[in-house]
Amino acid sequence: MWKRRRAGRLLGGLFDYARTAWWGIVSPRVSESDPLVIAQAVILREGPPRQVLLSVRSDLFGWELPGGTLEAGEDARAAVVREIREETGLEVEPVEHVGDWVRRGFRPHTARVFLCRVLGGLETTSHETPRLAWFDVEAPPDELFSWYREPLRFALSEREGPHHAEEVQGLATIWGAMKIDLAMRWRGLPGMDRTED
């Protein structure tokens, strides 16, 4: 999808939006019996500058914390290790539970966020995450989806115990994500050859 020319990326977005709408609005209310839990990682690299690893998904273009959905009966720590290996090629160790963000509205779920350190592996993109990049923690990209900013901020702050927050993802959140996605579809993913458009 991300390798298509500009028109193909924009038209492909219509299919991605339809699938995302089903996943975010219909599926939680029709076909799921258990609340969705997503394990996500704040993976830091000491500097200077101190950096965080972010990824871009193949279906919704924008930077995010890598991670994914727990499998049936899977522990969140095991899930974050598995998801990071699948999405980035890196072997990580969760060193701290940063917190849980319980989100209502569009795509109800709990984001369980862990601060992780890299143990090994080779940084590699995947079909699910076609781009990976390290960013200065003091200057995350403008195209970072809004719901990742607070977990990142808490992971970098001094705190006592895991944070707990409840959020509603409404129309403003959806519109903000669409603006990021459309801008990246127009420009192409970072590192793409611009002559293709």
Secondary structure as UniProt FT lines:
FT   TURN            2..3
FT   HELIX           6..21
FT   HELIX           22..26
FT   HELIX           27..30
FT   STRAND          37..45
FT   STRAND          51..56
FT   STRAND          63..64
FT   STRAND          67..69
FT   TURN            72..73
FT   HELIX           76..88
FT   STRAND          90..105
FT   STRAND          109..121
FT   STRAND          131..136
FT   TURN            137..138
FT   TURN            142..143
FT   HELIX           146..148
FT   HELIX           149..156
FT   STRAND          163..169
FT   HELIX           171..187
FT   TURN            190..191
FT   HELIX           194..196
//
